[in-house]
Amino acid sequence: MKTNPIARRFEQSFDTEIRSRFFKGLDFAGPAGDPGWFGPGSAVWYVHSHLPTLVLGLVGAAYIEGLDPSISWMGYDHTRIAERVDGVPTGNVDPEGAAVRLAHSISFFIGTAYGSTQTAEKLARTVRAMHHTVKGTRPDGLAYDADDPEWLRWNYATVVWGLATAHERYHRRPLHDIDRYYREFVRVGEALGGTDLPTTKAETAECLESYLPKLAVTPIKAFQTGPNLRDSKAKPWEPGSEFMDWAARDMLPHWAQKLALYQPPNPVTLRLRRTSLWFTLNALHEATGPLPEYRQAQTRAAGKKPNPFISTAPTAPDPVLTREEIEATA
């Protein structure tokens, strides 16, 4: 049991703000012998056990994902990230909505990594059902649809890129064979309906760059980043802060940094910032250790080898549900 003050404070905060609200109905302790989608010894278990770099990876993934104008409008029209008054977006970011979005993402990537097979499948069905409701038209007349295979491929590539890149750059002991993580993680993308997904670091980089002709910094994206964050009340290490915005842009591929007008600081300052973030993330992880859900999964799947790859692609159409119905069952 954790005894140091930092661990206790973190655990209390995580339990109050995330676990009690967003881990409902997720089973990590049983059934005995079930390795889940991945299992002990898998690259996914190793990468996702370091929560600070997992969160940073999600921040980076969200940044590059939003360079697709359709993604920007999906978020503006359909998510809680956009502040609304009487249902009408104001153009501002809703801090609570952004926090909820991040918490849902943490729940999903912890649950699919360490949850039972049934838990992982439940989470995938919920996300697919939510995607089915995200359809609309951009102001320039182009339609968007979260079930579009091209969008699903882009979304998948940004997420696996973000998580793997944060791990490689900031984990104290990163995987020597990062492609093992890319190969395993494709199971998550397939479960969400993705097809023709990249399975290596090189393929993912090529996939992301292939979308460049479709990308742009929309007014929505510009409002959420860079100088516009200077009045943010977020603490330096929190998403939405100017420092974390820098950390996300600093991880971007070179072409994406140019698109976002990223200007790196001088080499000394750059090294200092990266080193400071490396120490902060790893010190936090060392102080708190893996989540209890990870330890529960270890006990549940004790003695099991990593799960051999079995396709998780949906085999039948999902029922059509409203957002209210989805949220009621999530």
MISE-351661 format. One record per residue (C-alpha): x, y, z; residue number from 1; residue in one letter. Coordinates in nm, 3 decimals, padded with zeros to 5 digits. Example, Ala and Ser with C-alpha at 12.3 -4.5 7.8 and 13.67 -1.06 7.14 Angstrom:
+---------+---------+---------+-----+---------+
|       x |       y |       z | num | residuo |
+---------+---------+---------+-----+---------+
|  01.230 | -00.450 |  00.780 |   1 |       A |
|  01.367 | -00.106 |  00.714 |   2 |       S |
+---------+---------+---------+-----+---------+
//
This chain:
+---------+---------+---------+-----+---------+
|       x |       y |       z | num | residuo |
+---------+---------+---------+-----+---------+
|  00.000 |  00.000 |  00.000 |   1 |       M |
|  00.129 |  00.347 | -00.087 |   2 |       K |
|  00.254 |  00.537 |  00.218 |   3 |       T |
|  00.441 |  00.845 |  00.096 |   4 |       N |
|  00.250 |  01.178 |  00.099 |   5 |       P |
|  00.283 |  01.240 | -00.275 |   6 |       I |
|  00.141 |  00.898 | -00.356 |   7 |       A |
| -00.148 |  00.943 | -00.112 |   8 |       R |
| -00.233 |  01.287 | -00.248 |   9 |       R |
| -00.217 |  01.166 | -00.606 |  10 |       F |
| -00.428 |  00.860 | -00.534 |  11 |       E |
| -00.692 |  01.068 | -00.354 |  12 |       Q |
| -00.705 |  01.319 | -00.638 |  13 |       S |
| -00.718 |  01.049 | -00.906 |  14 |       F |
| -00.991 |  00.863 | -00.721 |  15 |       D |
| -01.205 |  01.176 | -00.673 |  16 |       T |
| -01.162 |  01.335 | -01.014 |  17 |       E |
| -01.125 |  01.036 | -01.247 |  18 |       I |
| -01.171 |  00.687 | -01.103 |  19 |       R |
| -01.502 |  00.748 | -00.923 |  20 |       S |
| -01.649 |  00.926 | -01.225 |  21 |       R |
| -01.500 |  00.757 | -01.530 |  22 |       F |
| -01.402 |  00.402 | -01.425 |  23 |       F |
| -01.754 |  00.290 | -01.337 |  24 |       K |
| -01.834 | -00.061 | -01.455 |  25 |       G |
| -01.474 | -00.140 | -01.553 |  26 |       L |
| -01.343 | -00.472 | -01.420 |  27 |       D |
| -00.970 | -00.511 | -01.360 |  28 |       F |
| -00.972 | -00.780 | -01.089 |  29 |       A |
| -01.156 | -01.061 | -01.268 |  30 |       G |
| -01.218 | -01.307 | -01.410 |  31 |       P |
| -00.912 | -01.494 | -01.289 |  32 |       A |
| -00.682 | -01.605 | -01.569 |  33 |       G |
| -00.813 | -01.354 | -01.825 |  34 |       D |
| -00.515 | -01.165 | -01.975 |  35 |       P |
| -00.744 | -00.913 | -02.144 |  36 |       G |
| -00.648 | -00.781 | -02.483 |  37 |       W |
| -00.274 | -00.775 | -02.411 |  38 |       F |
| -00.158 | -00.941 | -02.090 |  39 |       G |
|  00.153 | -00.944 | -01.872 |  40 |       P |
|  00.479 | -00.879 | -02.051 |  41 |       G |
|  00.314 | -00.695 | -02.339 |  42 |       S |
|  00.451 | -00.366 | -02.469 |  43 |       A |
|  00.113 | -00.202 | -02.410 |  44 |       V |
|  00.116 | -00.296 | -02.041 |  45 |       W |
|  00.464 | -00.150 | -02.008 |  46 |       Y |
|  00.397 |  00.176 | -02.191 |  47 |       V |
|  00.059 |  00.249 | -02.029 |  48 |       H |
|  00.183 |  00.174 | -01.676 |  49 |       S |
|  00.367 |  00.511 | -01.677 |  50 |       H |
|  00.068 |  00.741 | -01.635 |  51 |       L |
|  00.253 |  01.077 | -01.663 |  52 |       P |
|  00.394 |  00.994 | -02.008 |  53 |       T |
|  00.058 |  00.841 | -02.108 |  54 |       L |
| -00.115 |  01.173 | -02.033 |  55 |       V |
|  00.154 |  01.372 | -02.216 |  56 |       L |
|  00.114 |  01.139 | -02.514 |  57 |       G |
| -00.261 |  01.203 | -02.520 |  58 |       L |
| -00.198 |  01.579 | -02.511 |  59 |       V |
|  00.040 |  01.548 | -02.806 |  60 |       G |
| -00.201 |  01.325 | -02.994 |  61 |       A |
| -00.486 |  01.573 | -02.944 |  62 |       A |
| -00.266 |  01.851 | -03.076 |  63 |       Y |
| -00.173 |  01.684 | -03.402 |  64 |       I |
| -00.521 |  01.534 | -03.444 |  65 |       E |
| -00.676 |  01.881 | -03.442 |  66 |       G |
| -00.466 |  01.989 | -03.741 |  67 |       L |
| -00.734 |  01.816 | -03.950 |  68 |       D |
| -01.001 |  02.087 | -04.001 |  69 |       P |
| -01.278 |  01.827 | -03.990 |  70 |       S |
| -01.156 |  01.715 | -03.648 |  71 |       I |
| -01.161 |  02.075 | -03.531 |  72 |       S |
| -01.522 |  02.113 | -03.639 |  73 |       W |
| -01.622 |  01.776 | -03.494 |  74 |       M |
| -01.490 |  01.892 | -03.158 |  75 |       G |
| -01.648 |  02.235 | -03.187 |  76 |       Y |
| -01.987 |  02.100 | -03.288 |  77 |       D |
| -02.012 |  01.782 | -03.081 |  78 |       H |
| -01.786 |  01.774 | -02.774 |  79 |       T |
| -01.791 |  01.939 | -02.433 |  80 |       R |
| -01.457 |  02.105 | -02.503 |  81 |       I |
| -01.636 |  02.398 | -02.664 |  82 |       A |
| -01.807 |  02.629 | -02.415 |  83 |       E |
| -02.179 |  02.663 | -02.485 |  84 |       R |
| -02.445 |  02.905 | -02.366 |  85 |       V |
| -02.799 |  02.779 | -02.421 |  86 |       D |
| -02.651 |  02.513 | -02.648 |  87 |       G |
| -02.469 |  02.761 | -02.873 |  88 |       V |
| -02.085 |  02.749 | -02.888 |  89 |       P |
| -01.924 |  03.074 | -02.772 |  90 |       T |
| -01.584 |  03.015 | -02.930 |  91 |       G |
| -01.422 |  02.966 | -02.589 |  92 |       N |
| -01.282 |  02.649 | -02.435 |  93 |       V |
| -01.480 |  02.497 | -02.148 |  94 |       D |
| -01.212 |  02.390 | -01.892 |  95 |       P |
| -01.444 |  02.137 | -01.728 |  96 |       E |
| -01.538 |  01.993 | -02.066 |  97 |       G |
| -01.171 |  01.961 | -02.163 |  98 |       A |
| -01.097 |  01.788 | -01.832 |  99 |       A |
| -01.384 |  01.544 | -01.890 | 100 |       V |
| -01.256 |  01.466 | -02.239 | 101 |       R |
| -00.907 |  01.390 | -02.103 | 102 |       L |
| -01.049 |  01.179 | -01.819 | 103 |       A |
| -01.255 |  00.972 | -02.065 | 104 |       H |
| -00.938 |  00.916 | -02.271 | 105 |       S |
| -00.742 |  00.803 | -01.964 | 106 |       I |
| -01.024 |  00.567 | -01.870 | 107 |       S |
| -01.029 |  00.422 | -02.221 | 108 |       F |
| -00.656 |  00.363 | -02.256 | 109 |       F |
| -00.618 |  00.223 | -01.903 | 110 |       I |
| -00.930 |  00.009 | -01.942 | 111 |       G |
| -00.838 | -00.138 | -02.279 | 112 |       T |
| -00.483 | -00.207 | -02.158 | 113 |       A |
| -00.551 | -00.364 | -01.818 | 114 |       Y |
| -00.921 | -00.441 | -01.806 | 115 |       G |
| -01.073 | -00.781 | -01.861 | 116 |       S |
| -01.157 | -00.881 | -02.217 | 117 |       T |
| -01.520 | -00.793 | -02.150 | 118 |       Q |
| -01.421 | -00.450 | -02.014 | 119 |       T |
| -01.206 | -00.370 | -02.318 | 120 |       A |
| -01.484 | -00.475 | -02.554 | 121 |       E |
| -01.738 | -00.264 | -02.363 | 122 |       K |
| -01.518 |  00.044 | -02.387 | 123 |       L |
| -01.465 | -00.006 | -02.761 | 124 |       A |
| -01.841 | -00.045 | -02.820 | 125 |       R |
| -01.908 |  00.275 | -02.627 | 126 |       T |
| -01.657 |  00.477 | -02.827 | 127 |       V |
| -01.783 |  00.335 | -03.157 | 128 |       R |
| -02.139 |  00.423 | -03.058 | 129 |       A |
| -02.034 |  00.779 | -02.979 | 130 |       M |
| -01.852 |  00.809 | -03.312 | 131 |       H |
| -02.172 |  00.702 | -03.491 | 132 |       H |
| -02.340 |  01.021 | -03.361 | 133 |       T |
| -02.067 |  01.258 | -03.485 | 134 |       V |
| -02.174 |  01.372 | -03.830 | 135 |       K |
| -02.219 |  01.719 | -03.972 | 136 |       G |
| -02.104 |  01.983 | -04.219 | 137 |       T |
| -01.816 |  02.226 | -04.192 | 138 |       R |
| -01.875 |  02.598 | -04.265 | 139 |       P |
| -01.705 |  02.550 | -04.603 | 140 |       D |
| -01.971 |  02.294 | -04.700 | 141 |       G |
| -01.763 |  01.979 | -04.662 | 142 |       L |
| -01.933 |  01.699 | -04.472 | 143 |       A |
| -01.760 |  01.518 | -04.186 | 144 |       Y |
| -01.835 |  01.176 | -04.044 | 145 |       D |
| -01.651 |  01.014 | -03.753 | 146 |       A |
| -01.712 |  00.671 | -03.912 | 147 |       D |
| -01.522 |  00.766 | -04.228 | 148 |       D |
| -01.239 |  00.508 | -04.271 | 149 |       P |
| -00.997 |  00.786 | -04.368 | 150 |       E |
| -01.077 |  00.975 | -04.050 | 151 |       W |
| -01.047 |  00.661 | -03.838 | 152 |       L |
| -00.704 |  00.590 | -03.986 | 153 |       R |
| -00.586 |  00.948 | -03.918 | 154 |       W |
| -00.725 |  00.941 | -03.565 | 155 |       N |
| -00.559 |  00.607 | -03.491 | 156 |       Y |
| -00.222 |  00.720 | -03.629 | 157 |       A |
| -00.222 |  01.039 | -03.420 | 158 |       T |
| -00.298 |  00.847 | -03.099 | 159 |       V |
| -00.043 |  00.569 | -03.139 | 160 |       V |
|  00.215 |  00.828 | -03.251 | 161 |       W |
|  00.149 |  01.048 | -02.945 | 162 |       G |
|  00.167 |  00.766 | -02.691 | 163 |       L |
|  00.476 |  00.606 | -02.844 | 164 |       A |
|  00.660 |  00.936 | -02.893 | 165 |       T |
|  00.602 |  01.053 | -02.535 | 166 |       A |
|  00.720 |  00.712 | -02.413 | 167 |       H |
|  01.037 |  00.719 | -02.623 | 168 |       E |
|  01.129 |  01.074 | -02.525 | 169 |       R |
|  01.034 |  01.091 | -02.158 | 170 |       Y |
|  01.013 |  00.740 | -02.007 | 171 |       H |
|  01.305 |  00.659 | -01.779 | 172 |       R |
|  01.355 |  00.319 | -01.947 | 173 |       R |
|  01.187 |  00.326 | -02.289 | 174 |       P |
|  01.130 |  00.011 | -02.490 | 175 |       L |
|  01.423 | -00.092 | -02.708 | 176 |       H |
|  01.182 | -00.223 | -02.972 | 177 |       D |
|  00.913 |  00.045 | -02.998 | 178 |       I |
|  00.766 | -00.128 | -03.303 | 179 |       D |
|  00.640 | -00.400 | -03.067 | 180 |       R |
|  00.411 | -00.139 | -02.914 | 181 |       Y |
|  00.291 | -00.023 | -03.256 | 182 |       Y |
|  00.216 | -00.383 | -03.358 | 183 |       R |
|  00.021 | -00.458 | -03.041 | 184 |       E |
| -00.170 | -00.133 | -03.023 | 185 |       F |
| -00.330 | -00.187 | -03.363 | 186 |       V |
| -00.577 | -00.411 | -03.178 | 187 |       R |
| -00.728 | -00.094 | -03.024 | 188 |       V |
| -00.759 |  00.077 | -03.361 | 189 |       G |
| -00.929 | -00.224 | -03.518 | 190 |       E |
| -01.174 | -00.246 | -03.228 | 191 |       A |
| -01.282 |  00.111 | -03.304 | 192 |       L |
| -01.349 |  00.024 | -03.667 | 193 |       G |
| -01.016 |  00.124 | -03.820 | 194 |       G |
| -00.881 | -00.056 | -04.127 | 195 |       T |
| -00.548 | -00.051 | -04.314 | 196 |       D |
| -00.375 |  00.076 | -04.000 | 197 |       L |
|  00.002 |  00.136 | -03.974 | 198 |       P |
|  00.182 | -00.120 | -03.761 | 199 |       T |
|  00.533 |  00.028 | -03.721 | 200 |       T |
|  00.686 |  00.361 | -03.627 | 201 |       K |
|  00.797 |  00.423 | -03.985 | 202 |       A |
|  00.456 |  00.334 | -04.130 | 203 |       E |
|  00.286 |  00.564 | -03.880 | 204 |       T |
|  00.514 |  00.856 | -03.966 | 205 |       A |
|  00.445 |  00.797 | -04.336 | 206 |       E |
|  00.071 |  00.773 | -04.270 | 207 |       C |
|  00.062 |  01.102 | -04.081 | 208 |       L |
|  00.261 |  01.290 | -04.343 | 209 |       E |
|  00.037 |  01.155 | -04.622 | 210 |       S |
| -00.250 |  01.361 | -04.476 | 211 |       Y |
| -00.055 |  01.687 | -04.499 | 212 |       L |
| -00.246 |  01.820 | -04.804 | 213 |       P |
| -00.568 |  01.798 | -04.598 | 214 |       K |
| -00.433 |  01.971 | -04.286 | 215 |       L |
| -00.453 |  02.331 | -04.171 | 216 |       A |
| -00.456 |  02.544 | -03.858 | 217 |       V |
| -00.818 |  02.652 | -03.828 | 218 |       T |
| -00.929 |  02.946 | -03.611 | 219 |       P |
| -01.053 |  02.687 | -03.362 | 220 |       I |
| -00.712 |  02.523 | -03.343 | 221 |       K |
| -00.530 |  02.856 | -03.327 | 222 |       A |
| -00.746 |  02.970 | -03.037 | 223 |       F |
| -00.649 |  02.665 | -02.832 | 224 |       Q |
| -00.273 |  02.699 | -02.862 | 225 |       T |
|  00.037 |  02.913 | -02.838 | 226 |       G |
|  00.002 |  03.278 | -02.736 | 227 |       P |
| -00.370 |  03.233 | -02.673 | 228 |       N |
| -00.287 |  03.019 | -02.368 | 229 |       L |
| -00.100 |  03.293 | -02.184 | 230 |       R |
| -00.406 |  03.375 | -01.975 | 231 |       D |
| -00.468 |  03.008 | -01.893 | 232 |       S |
| -00.520 |  02.940 | -01.525 | 233 |       K |
| -00.390 |  02.582 | -01.565 | 234 |       A |
| -00.082 |  02.488 | -01.365 | 235 |       K |
|  00.237 |  02.450 | -01.573 | 236 |       P |
|  00.219 |  02.067 | -01.578 | 237 |       W |
| -00.151 |  02.049 | -01.664 | 238 |       E |
| -00.305 |  02.022 | -02.013 | 239 |       P |
| -00.416 |  02.366 | -02.122 | 240 |       G |
| -00.109 |  02.537 | -01.977 | 241 |       S |
|  00.143 |  02.721 | -02.189 | 242 |       E |
|  00.421 |  02.482 | -02.085 | 243 |       F |
|  00.227 |  02.168 | -02.177 | 244 |       M |
|  00.128 |  02.333 | -02.505 | 245 |       D |
|  00.499 |  02.382 | -02.573 | 246 |       W |
|  00.571 |  02.018 | -02.477 | 247 |       A |
|  00.309 |  01.894 | -02.723 | 248 |       A |
|  00.434 |  02.111 | -03.010 | 249 |       R |
|  00.794 |  02.018 | -02.931 | 250 |       D |
|  00.708 |  01.649 | -02.990 | 251 |       M |
|  00.549 |  01.712 | -03.331 | 252 |       L |
|  00.708 |  01.587 | -03.653 | 253 |       P |
|  00.909 |  01.860 | -03.826 | 254 |       H |
|  00.644 |  01.925 | -04.093 | 255 |       W |
|  00.374 |  01.961 | -03.827 | 256 |       A |
|  00.591 |  02.201 | -03.628 | 257 |       Q |
|  00.622 |  02.418 | -03.938 | 258 |       K |
|  00.245 |  02.406 | -03.991 | 259 |       L |
|  00.191 |  02.517 | -03.630 | 260 |       A |
|  00.458 |  02.790 | -03.660 | 261 |       L |
|  00.654 |  02.631 | -03.378 | 262 |       Y |
|  00.974 |  02.818 | -03.299 | 263 |       Q |
|  01.201 |  02.610 | -03.073 | 264 |       P |
|  01.395 |  02.801 | -02.808 | 265 |       P |
|  01.772 |  02.820 | -02.824 | 266 |       N |
|  01.950 |  02.485 | -02.778 | 267 |       P |
|  02.039 |  02.548 | -02.413 | 268 |       V |
|  01.683 |  02.642 | -02.317 | 269 |       T |
|  01.544 |  02.353 | -02.522 | 270 |       L |
|  01.767 |  02.102 | -02.343 | 271 |       R |
|  01.679 |  02.253 | -02.006 | 272 |       L |
|  01.305 |  02.233 | -02.074 | 273 |       R |
|  01.317 |  01.875 | -02.199 | 274 |       R |
|  01.538 |  01.765 | -01.909 | 275 |       T |
|  01.313 |  01.937 | -01.655 | 276 |       S |
|  01.006 |  01.770 | -01.799 | 277 |       L |
|  01.183 |  01.431 | -01.808 | 278 |       W |
|  01.273 |  01.458 | -01.439 | 279 |       F |
|  00.927 |  01.582 | -01.341 | 280 |       T |
|  00.738 |  01.306 | -01.521 | 281 |       L |
|  00.962 |  01.028 | -01.392 | 282 |       N |
|  00.977 |  01.164 | -01.039 | 283 |       A |
|  00.598 |  01.169 | -01.030 | 284 |       L |
|  00.583 |  00.812 | -01.159 | 285 |       H |
|  00.845 |  00.690 | -00.911 | 286 |       E |
|  00.658 |  00.857 | -00.624 | 287 |       A |
|  00.317 |  00.717 | -00.713 | 288 |       T |
|  00.392 |  00.393 | -00.894 | 289 |       G |
|  00.151 |  00.218 | -01.131 | 290 |       P |
| -00.222 |  00.256 | -01.072 | 291 |       L |
| -00.405 | -00.003 | -00.856 | 292 |       P |
| -00.581 | -00.117 | -01.175 | 293 |       E |
| -00.244 | -00.231 | -01.310 | 294 |       Y |
| -00.171 | -00.431 | -00.996 | 295 |       R |
| -00.521 | -00.584 | -01.005 | 296 |       Q |
| -00.462 | -00.691 | -01.365 | 297 |       A |
| -00.127 | -00.848 | -01.267 | 298 |       Q |
| -00.302 | -01.058 | -01.005 | 299 |       T |
| -00.589 | -01.149 | -01.238 | 300 |       R |
| -00.360 | -01.262 | -01.521 | 301 |       A |
| -00.075 | -01.405 | -01.310 | 302 |       A |
|  00.126 | -01.663 | -01.499 | 303 |       G |
| -00.027 | -01.580 | -01.836 | 304 |       K |
|  00.181 | -01.489 | -02.138 | 305 |       K |
|  00.099 | -01.186 | -02.357 | 306 |       P |
| -00.219 | -01.252 | -02.550 | 307 |       N |
| -00.152 | -01.370 | -02.908 | 308 |       P |
| -00.291 | -01.129 | -03.161 | 309 |       F |
| -00.658 | -01.189 | -03.234 | 310 |       I |
| -00.849 | -00.937 | -03.440 | 311 |       S |
| -01.081 | -00.717 | -03.237 | 312 |       T |
| -01.255 | -00.569 | -03.541 | 313 |       A |
| -01.634 | -00.554 | -03.494 | 314 |       P |
| -01.809 | -00.846 | -03.663 | 315 |       T |
| -02.161 | -00.700 | -03.674 | 316 |       A |
| -02.317 | -00.354 | -03.707 | 317 |       P |
| -02.358 | -00.160 | -03.384 | 318 |       D |
| -02.705 | -00.056 | -03.268 | 319 |       P |
| -02.785 |  00.310 | -03.334 | 320 |       V |
| -02.803 |  00.500 | -03.003 | 321 |       L |
| -02.844 |  00.864 | -02.908 | 322 |       T |
| -02.573 |  01.042 | -02.710 | 323 |       R |
| -02.803 |  01.036 | -02.406 | 324 |       E |
| -02.846 |  00.659 | -02.435 | 325 |       E |
| -02.472 |  00.609 | -02.475 | 326 |       I |
| -02.387 |  00.822 | -02.174 | 327 |       E |
| -02.649 |  00.644 | -01.966 | 328 |       A |
| -02.485 |  00.306 | -02.030 | 329 |       T |
| -02.119 |  00.418 | -02.025 | 330 |       A |
+---------+---------+---------+-----+---------+
//
